[in-house]
């Protein structure tokens, strides 16, 4: 039974890894509220598997039933593994657009395809766990323990695999873990030279190759309405860097078309300095501004955020989520005596610092700036200032 528990552990780990990775993929490709789809499809898939088992059952009690159940578990685990890839390809290539649902009825069809494809891996994952519980009720406690342990490890694996492999790689990893579970079930049930064992090994090796050398068709596609999609349409635009951490994807775009100075006064008649665009989860473009000459900083005096520093010279400043650093530049050139920059995402700061080769300066490295990686609410709650 040890192999059985190992298979349940692996299928549970792959399921939670895929479910949590989906929340990140939807946040990047669509919008944050789409992340909740991953929860709904998981519950729907598990519920459907329970209904299926309630109707079909684990099978009649007869001699050799254990091998029959193990064979079914191997099939279900393999279909989960392939279903993960199919679901990813569906959400990546089906042209669903939430903005056009109101006037394009075919968008409802696309949404139905989304849901149908996403339910598949959770349906087969639920069958694996449910079949074990119904076929061997006497070992329900051990089965459930393996399920919970695998789910916990799969959730924690997100913290390592998404930064290491990216969102696309984490999906392939979840698929590979499912195929490894299928192989465990096959080894337990079949002879050493059986065809199913060779099939599982071949598919698993193929998935590992995809992890090492991702194919172009696996690249994540964003909604055309995301800011990153629009920024890459600028003249001579290029993606300088694209990095993941467990809770975001940070991109840096270089283009002659990026000119960002929110609220710039019409009295300013000069030219803006060179800028790059920093985007978190494909949206909210924040400029990385290169100040190399004194005249490059003139526009900072014409921004609305310069007013507080005129009213309060030599002020001590707290800035929340300065992102690309424009507000930091305004504070520094406004004469702030010291600046505390609260940034909840370390990947933002490192992405800005990496552009020193382009600009020659790093606003976060200024001696007057203290960077604290913390949420603003928790910092302000414990701060005595």
Residue pairs with C-beta under 8 A, 6 or more apart in sequence:
1 136
1 139
1 142
3 184
3 185
3 187
3 188
4 70
4 73
4 132
4 136
4 143
4 185
4 188
5 142
5 143
5 145
5 146
6 146
6 181
6 184
7 73
7 77
7 128
7 181
7 182
7 184
7 185
7 188
8 128
8 129
8 132
8 143
8 146
8 147
8 150
8 181
9 146
9 147
9 149
9 150
9 153
10 77
10 150
10 177
10 178
10 180
10 181
10 184
11 77
11 80
11 125
11 128
11 129
11 150
11 177
11 178
11 181
12 125
12 129
12 146
12 147
12 148
12 149
12 150
12 151
12 154
13 150
13 151
13 153
13 154
13 157
13 177
14 80
14 81
14 84
14 125
14 154
14 174
14 175
14 176
14 177
14 178
14 181
15 42
15 80
15 121
15 122
15 125
15 151
15 154
15 174
15 178
16 150
16 151
16 152
16 154
16 155
17 154
17 155
17 157
17 158
17 161
17 170
17 173
17 174
17 177
18 84
18 121
18 171
18 174
18 175
19 38
19 39
19 42
19 122
20 38
20 154
20 155
20 158
21 158
21 162
21 167
21 170
21 171
21 174
22 35
22 37
22 38
22 118
23 35
23 36
23 38
24 35
24 162
24 167
24 170
24 244
24 246
24 247
24 249
25 88
25 91
25 167
25 171
25 220
26 32
26 34
26 35
26 37
26 38
26 91
27 34
27 35
27 281
28 167
28 220
28 222
28 226
28 249
28 281
28 282
29 91
29 92
29 220
29 221
29 222
29 223
29 226
29 282
30 98
30 223
31 98
31 223
32 281
34 98
37 114
37 115
37 118
38 118
41 115
41 118
41 119
41 122
42 122
44 115
44 119
44 122
45 118
45 119
45 120
45 121
45 122
45 123
45 125
45 126
46 122
46 123
46 125
46 126
47 126
48 119
48 123
48 126
49 122
49 123
49 124
49 125
49 126
49 127
49 130
50 126
50 130
52 123
52 127
53 127
53 130
53 131
53 134
57 134
58 65
58 69
58 131
58 134
58 135
59 65
59 68
59 69
59 72
59 135
65 135
66 135
67 189
69 131
69 132
69 135
70 185
70 188
70 189
71 185
71 189
71 190
72 131
73 128
73 131
73 132
73 185
74 182
74 183
74 185
74 186
74 189
74 196
74 200
75 182
76 124
76 125
76 127
76 128
76 131
77 124
77 128
77 178
77 179
77 181
77 182
77 185
78 178
78 179
78 182
78 200
78 203
79 120
79 124
80 121
80 124
80 125
80 128
80 178
80 181
80 182
81 175
81 176
81 177
81 178
81 179
81 181
81 182
81 203
81 207
82 175
82 203
83 120
83 121
83 123
83 124
84 121
84 171
84 174
84 175
84 178
85 171
85 172
85 175
86 117
86 120
86 121
87 117
87 118
87 120
87 121
88 168
88 171
88 218
89 117
89 217
90 113
90 114
90 117
90 118
91 114
91 117
91 118
92 218
92 220
92 221
93 221
94 110
94 113
94 114
94 117
95 110
96 107
96 110
96 111
96 113
96 114
97 104
97 107
97 110
97 223
97 224
97 225
98 107
98 223
99 225
100 107
101 107
101 108
101 111
121 178
125 178
128 181
129 143
129 147
132 139
132 143
133 140
133 143
133 144
136 143
154 174
154 177
157 173
158 170
158 246
159 246
161 169
161 170
161 173
162 170
162 244
162 245
162 246
163 243
163 244
163 245
163 246
165 172
165 173
165 211
166 244
166 249
167 220
167 244
167 249
168 214
168 218
168 219
168 220
169 211
169 214
172 207
172 210
172 211
172 214
172 218
173 211
175 207
176 204
176 207
176 208
176 211
179 200
179 203
179 204
179 207
180 204
182 200
183 197
183 200
183 201
183 204
186 194
186 196
186 197
186 200
187 197
190 196
190 197
210 218
222 228
222 229
222 282
223 229
223 282
224 230
226 282
226 283
227 279
227 282
227 283
227 284
227 285
228 251
228 253
228 279
228 282
228 283
228 285
229 282
231 237
231 253
231 255
231 257
231 258
231 277
231 279
231 285
232 239
232 253
232 255
234 253
234 255
234 256
234 257
234 258
235 255
235 256
235 257
236 255
236 256
237 253
237 254
237 255
237 257
238 253
238 254
238 255
239 251
239 252
239 253
240 252
240 253
240 254
240 276
240 355
241 250
241 251
241 252
241 351
241 354
242 249
242 250
242 251
242 252
243 249
243 250
243 251
243 347
243 351
244 250
244 347
245 345
245 346
245 347
247 345
248 280
248 281
248 345
248 347
249 280
249 281
249 282
250 278
250 279
250 280
250 345
250 347
250 348
250 351
251 278
251 279
251 282
252 276
252 277
252 278
252 279
252 288
252 351
252 354
252 355
253 276
253 277
253 279
253 285
254 276
254 277
254 358
255 276
255 277
258 275
258 276
258 277
258 285
258 287
259 272
259 275
260 275
260 277
260 285
260 286
260 287
260 326
261 272
261 287
261 299
261 302
261 303
261 326
262 303
262 304
263 303
263 304
263 305
264 299
264 302
264 303
265 302
265 303
267 302
268 298
268 299
268 302
270 295
270 298
270 299
272 299
273 289
273 290
273 291
273 292
273 296
273 297
273 299
274 289
274 290
274 359
275 287
275 288
275 289
275 290
276 287
276 288
276 290
276 324
276 355
276 358
277 285
277 286
277 287
277 288
277 324
278 285
278 286
278 287
278 288
278 323
278 324
278 348
278 351
278 352
279 285
279 286
280 286
280 323
280 345
280 348
284 323
286 323
286 324
286 325
286 326
287 324
287 326
288 324
288 325
288 352
288 355
288 359
289 324
289 325
289 326
289 329
290 296
290 358
290 359
290 360
290 361
291 297
291 329
291 359
291 361
292 359
292 360
292 361
297 329
297 333
300 306
300 329
300 330
300 333
300 334
301 333
303 330
305 327
305 330
306 330
306 334
308 315
308 334
309 315
309 330
309 331
309 334
309 335
309 336
310 334
313 335
314 335
314 336
314 337
315 335
315 336
315 337
316 336
316 337
316 338
316 339
317 331
317 336
317 338
317 339
317 340
318 339
318 340
318 342
318 385
319 327
319 328
319 331
319 339
319 340
319 341
319 342
320 342
320 376
321 342
321 343
321 344
321 376
322 328
322 341
322 343
323 343
323 348
324 348
324 352
325 352
325 363
325 364
328 339
328 341
328 363
328 364
328 366
328 369
329 363
331 339
332 339
332 363
332 366
332 368
332 369
336 368
337 368
338 368
338 370
339 366
339 368
339 369
339 370
340 370
340 372
341 364
341 369
341 370
341 371
341 372
342 372
342 374
342 375
342 376
342 379
343 349
343 371
343 372
343 373
344 373
344 374
344 375
344 376
345 373
346 373
349 364
349 371
349 373
352 362
352 363
352 364
353 362
353 364
353 365
355 362
356 362
363 369
364 371
372 379
